[in-house]
């Protein structure tokens, strides 16, 4: 169970942290006019907010 928590944490880190994170890339695409059928959860957006709020 502990290993699963670690792996989950690593995966989420790649999604929301760092300069080239996936969530930030998606949000930049939305700002450029790309349309999405579904929205990302607010909790994930808030966690990544610091990395793409330029």
Rosetta constraint file for C-alpha pairs under 8 A:
AtomPair CA 1 CA 5 HARMONIC 6.47 0.50
AtomPair CA 2 CA 6 HARMONIC 6.33 0.50
AtomPair CA 3 CA 7 HARMONIC 6.20 0.50
AtomPair CA 4 CA 8 HARMONIC 6.06 0.50
AtomPair CA 5 CA 9 HARMONIC 6.12 0.50
AtomPair CA 6 CA 10 HARMONIC 6.23 0.50
AtomPair CA 7 CA 11 HARMONIC 6.18 0.50
AtomPair CA 8 CA 12 HARMONIC 6.14 0.50
AtomPair CA 9 CA 13 HARMONIC 6.03 0.50
AtomPair CA 10 CA 14 HARMONIC 6.47 0.50
AtomPair CA 11 CA 15 HARMONIC 6.52 0.50
AtomPair CA 12 CA 16 HARMONIC 6.26 0.50
AtomPair CA 13 CA 17 HARMONIC 5.26 0.50
AtomPair CA 14 CA 18 HARMONIC 7.44 0.50
AtomPair CA 14 CA 21 HARMONIC 6.11 0.50
AtomPair CA 14 CA 22 HARMONIC 7.38 0.50
AtomPair CA 15 CA 21 HARMONIC 5.34 0.50
AtomPair CA 15 CA 22 HARMONIC 5.01 0.50
AtomPair CA 15 CA 23 HARMONIC 5.84 0.50
AtomPair CA 16 CA 21 HARMONIC 5.48 0.50
AtomPair CA 16 CA 22 HARMONIC 6.58 0.50
AtomPair CA 16 CA 23 HARMONIC 5.64 0.50
AtomPair CA 16 CA 24 HARMONIC 7.12 0.50
AtomPair CA 16 CA 44 HARMONIC 7.17 0.50
AtomPair CA 16 CA 45 HARMONIC 7.96 0.50
AtomPair CA 16 CA 47 HARMONIC 6.66 0.50
AtomPair CA 16 CA 48 HARMONIC 4.65 0.50
AtomPair CA 16 CA 51 HARMONIC 7.81 0.50
AtomPair CA 17 CA 21 HARMONIC 5.65 0.50
AtomPair CA 17 CA 48 HARMONIC 6.23 0.50
AtomPair CA 17 CA 51 HARMONIC 6.73 0.50
AtomPair CA 18 CA 51 HARMONIC 6.59 0.50
AtomPair CA 19 CA 24 HARMONIC 7.99 0.50
AtomPair CA 19 CA 51 HARMONIC 6.39 0.50
AtomPair CA 19 CA 52 HARMONIC 7.93 0.50
AtomPair CA 20 CA 24 HARMONIC 7.10 0.50
AtomPair CA 20 CA 25 HARMONIC 6.93 0.50
AtomPair CA 21 CA 25 HARMONIC 6.37 0.50
AtomPair CA 22 CA 26 HARMONIC 6.24 0.50
AtomPair CA 23 CA 27 HARMONIC 6.25 0.50
AtomPair CA 23 CA 45 HARMONIC 7.24 0.50
AtomPair CA 23 CA 48 HARMONIC 6.82 0.50
AtomPair CA 24 CA 28 HARMONIC 6.17 0.50
AtomPair CA 24 CA 48 HARMONIC 6.92 0.50
AtomPair CA 24 CA 49 HARMONIC 7.89 0.50
AtomPair CA 24 CA 51 HARMONIC 6.80 0.50
AtomPair CA 24 CA 52 HARMONIC 5.24 0.50
AtomPair CA 25 CA 29 HARMONIC 6.27 0.50
AtomPair CA 26 CA 30 HARMONIC 6.32 0.50
AtomPair CA 27 CA 31 HARMONIC 6.31 0.50
AtomPair CA 27 CA 52 HARMONIC 7.72 0.50
AtomPair CA 28 CA 32 HARMONIC 6.40 0.50
AtomPair CA 28 CA 52 HARMONIC 7.71 0.50
AtomPair CA 29 CA 33 HARMONIC 6.57 0.50
AtomPair CA 29 CA 34 HARMONIC 5.57 0.50
AtomPair CA 30 CA 34 HARMONIC 4.71 0.50
AtomPair CA 30 CA 35 HARMONIC 6.42 0.50
AtomPair CA 30 CA 36 HARMONIC 7.71 0.50
AtomPair CA 40 CA 44 HARMONIC 7.07 0.50
AtomPair CA 40 CA 45 HARMONIC 6.88 0.50
AtomPair CA 41 CA 45 HARMONIC 6.48 0.50
AtomPair CA 42 CA 46 HARMONIC 6.05 0.50
AtomPair CA 43 CA 47 HARMONIC 6.22 0.50
AtomPair CA 44 CA 48 HARMONIC 6.26 0.50
AtomPair CA 45 CA 49 HARMONIC 5.79 0.50
AtomPair CA 46 CA 50 HARMONIC 7.93 0.50
AtomPair CA 48 CA 52 HARMONIC 7.05 0.50
AtomPair CA 49 CA 53 HARMONIC 5.78 0.50
